[in-house]
Amino acid sequence: MKFVHALGIGIFLCSVSLLPAGGGAKPKAEDVPKYMAQLKSANATDRAKAAEMLGLRGGIKVSDVEDAVEPLKKMLEKDKDAKVRSAAARALGAIQLDAEGTVPLLIDRLKSESEEKEVRMSAVVALGQYGPDAKEALPPLRDYLKKFDPKKSKEGPTIQNAIQMISMAKKKKA
């Protein structure tokens, strides 16, 4: 039963992270260089779309987008546009590489984006996708959860699901 529950939460977190990108888009490996170049666009909408597409590709095959992790981390940390920071967080959650370097950045966005709930919630979902590798995020996630009524808000259940995904014990190898 725990497995079924965990699987349901995992599917929920993944589907939440894909919704803003159009859900059904499947970027091809040969499109990755185009999206990498688009990350440097002066247009925030283009940068956000590129981040989303790289995240989608990373959800298909991580090795295709390994080079995107550092630029996405910089976008998450420094881009002036909240939609770009949000897209970068979602992409990093989908790619799930470099937990040691990425999880602290996501926690920082969770704590520092007081005016930008979209960025904070994208960081929440991304942290949940990192699972047990994001254990250090549990205290700030629990603090953030206190701001919402889990039964009356859409944010509360999402934060609870992320906490549950992170809290799950890793499977022991036989």
C-alpha positions as CSV (number, residue, x, y, z in Angstrom):
1,M,0.0,0.0,0.0
2,K,2.9,2.4,0.8
3,F,4.3,1.8,-2.7
4,V,1.0,2.6,-4.4
5,H,0.7,5.8,-2.3
6,A,4.2,6.8,-3.1
7,L,3.7,6.1,-6.7
8,G,0.6,8.3,-6.7
9,I,2.5,11.2,-5.1
10,G,5.3,10.8,-7.5
11,I,3.0,11.0,-10.5
12,F,1.2,14.0,-9.0
13,L,4.5,15.9,-8.5
14,C,5.7,15.1,-12.0
15,S,2.4,16.1,-13.5
16,V,2.4,19.4,-11.6
17,S,5.8,20.2,-12.8
18,L,4.9,19.5,-16.5
19,L,1.6,21.5,-16.6
20,P,3.0,24.9,-17.3
21,A,5.1,23.6,-20.1
22,G,2.1,22.3,-22.0
23,G,2.2,18.8,-20.6
24,G,2.4,16.9,-23.9
25,A,5.4,18.5,-25.5
26,K,8.3,16.1,-26.1
27,P,11.4,17.9,-27.0
28,K,14.0,16.0,-29.0
29,A,17.6,15.5,-28.2
30,E,18.6,17.4,-31.3
31,D,16.7,20.4,-30.0
32,V,18.7,20.7,-26.9
33,P,21.4,23.1,-28.4
34,K,18.6,25.4,-29.6
35,Y,17.1,25.5,-26.1
36,M,20.6,26.0,-24.5
37,A,21.1,29.1,-26.7
38,Q,17.6,30.3,-26.0
39,L,18.4,30.4,-22.2
40,K,20.5,33.5,-23.1
41,S,17.7,35.3,-24.8
42,A,16.9,38.9,-23.9
43,N,13.2,37.8,-23.9
44,A,12.1,36.4,-20.5
45,T,9.3,34.3,-22.2
46,D,11.9,32.7,-24.4
47,R,14.2,31.9,-21.5
48,A,11.3,30.4,-19.5
49,K,10.2,28.3,-22.4
50,A,13.7,27.1,-23.0
51,A,14.1,26.1,-19.3
52,E,10.7,24.2,-19.5
53,M,11.7,22.3,-22.6
54,L,15.1,21.4,-21.2
55,G,13.3,20.1,-18.0
56,L,11.0,18.1,-20.2
57,R,13.9,16.6,-22.1
58,G,15.7,15.9,-18.8
59,G,12.6,13.9,-17.7
60,I,13.0,11.8,-20.8
61,K,16.8,11.4,-20.8
62,V,18.9,13.2,-18.3
63,S,22.2,12.7,-20.1
64,D,20.9,14.9,-23.0
65,V,20.6,18.0,-20.7
66,E,23.5,17.6,-18.2
67,D,25.1,20.8,-19.6
68,A,21.9,22.7,-18.9
69,V,22.1,22.2,-15.1
70,E,24.6,25.0,-14.4
71,P,22.9,27.6,-16.6
72,L,19.5,26.7,-15.0
73,K,21.0,27.0,-11.5
74,K,22.2,30.5,-12.4
75,M,18.8,31.4,-13.8
76,L,17.1,30.2,-10.6
77,E,19.5,32.3,-8.5
78,K,19.8,35.5,-10.6
79,D,17.2,36.0,-13.3
80,K,15.2,39.1,-12.7
81,D,12.0,37.5,-14.1
82,A,9.9,35.4,-11.7
83,K,8.5,33.2,-14.5
84,V,12.1,32.4,-15.6
85,R,13.1,31.5,-12.0
86,S,10.0,29.4,-11.7
87,A,10.7,27.5,-14.9
88,A,14.3,27.0,-13.9
89,A,13.2,25.4,-10.6
90,R,10.8,23.1,-12.4
91,A,13.4,22.1,-14.9
92,L,16.0,21.3,-12.2
93,G,13.4,19.2,-10.4
94,A,12.7,17.2,-13.5
95,I,16.4,16.7,-14.3
96,Q,17.4,15.9,-10.7
97,L,21.1,16.1,-11.1
98,D,23.6,17.6,-8.7
99,A,21.4,17.4,-5.6
100,E,24.3,18.7,-3.5
101,G,24.5,21.9,-5.5
102,T,20.9,22.3,-6.5
103,V,18.9,21.6,-3.3
104,P,20.4,24.5,-1.4
105,L,19.5,26.8,-4.2
106,L,15.9,25.6,-4.2
107,I,15.8,26.0,-0.4
108,D,17.0,29.6,-0.9
109,R,14.3,30.3,-3.4
110,L,11.7,28.8,-1.0
111,K,12.9,31.1,1.8
112,S,13.7,34.3,-0.2
113,E,10.8,34.6,-2.7
114,S,8.4,36.2,-0.3
115,E,6.6,38.1,-3.1
116,E,6.6,35.3,-5.7
117,K,4.5,32.4,-4.7
118,E,4.9,30.8,-8.1
119,V,8.6,30.5,-7.7
120,R,8.3,29.2,-4.2
121,M,5.8,26.6,-5.2
122,S,8.0,25.5,-8.2
123,A,10.9,25.1,-5.7
124,V,8.6,23.0,-3.4
125,V,7.7,20.7,-6.3
126,A,11.3,20.4,-7.4
127,L,12.5,19.6,-3.8
128,G,9.8,16.9,-3.7
129,Q,11.2,15.5,-6.9
130,Y,14.7,15.2,-5.4
131,G,13.1,12.9,-2.7
132,P,15.4,11.8,0.1
133,D,18.3,13.8,-1.4
134,A,16.5,16.9,-0.3
135,K,16.2,16.0,3.4
136,E,17.7,19.4,4.4
137,A,14.6,21.0,2.9
138,L,12.3,19.5,5.5
139,P,12.4,22.3,8.1
140,P,11.8,25.1,5.7
141,L,9.1,23.2,3.9
142,R,7.3,22.6,7.3
143,D,7.7,26.3,8.1
144,Y,6.2,27.2,4.7
145,L,3.3,24.7,5.2
146,K,2.3,26.6,8.3
147,K,1.2,29.5,6.1
148,F,-1.5,27.5,4.4
149,D,-4.6,25.6,5.5
150,P,-4.0,22.1,3.9
151,K,-7.8,21.6,3.5
152,K,-8.6,25.0,2.0
153,S,-5.6,25.8,-0.2
154,K,-4.0,24.2,-3.2
155,E,-0.6,24.9,-1.9
156,G,-1.0,23.0,1.4
157,P,-1.4,19.5,-0.2
158,T,1.4,20.2,-2.6
159,I,3.8,21.1,0.2
160,Q,2.6,18.1,2.2
161,N,3.3,15.8,-0.8
162,A,6.8,17.2,-1.2
163,I,7.5,16.6,2.5
164,Q,6.3,13.1,2.2
165,M,8.4,12.4,-0.9
166,I,11.5,13.7,0.8
167,S,10.7,11.8,4.0
168,M,10.5,8.4,2.4
169,A,13.3,6.0,3.3
170,K,15.6,4.9,0.5
171,K,15.1,1.3,-0.5
172,K,17.8,-1.0,0.8
173,K,19.7,-3.0,-1.8
174,A,19.6,-6.8,-1.3
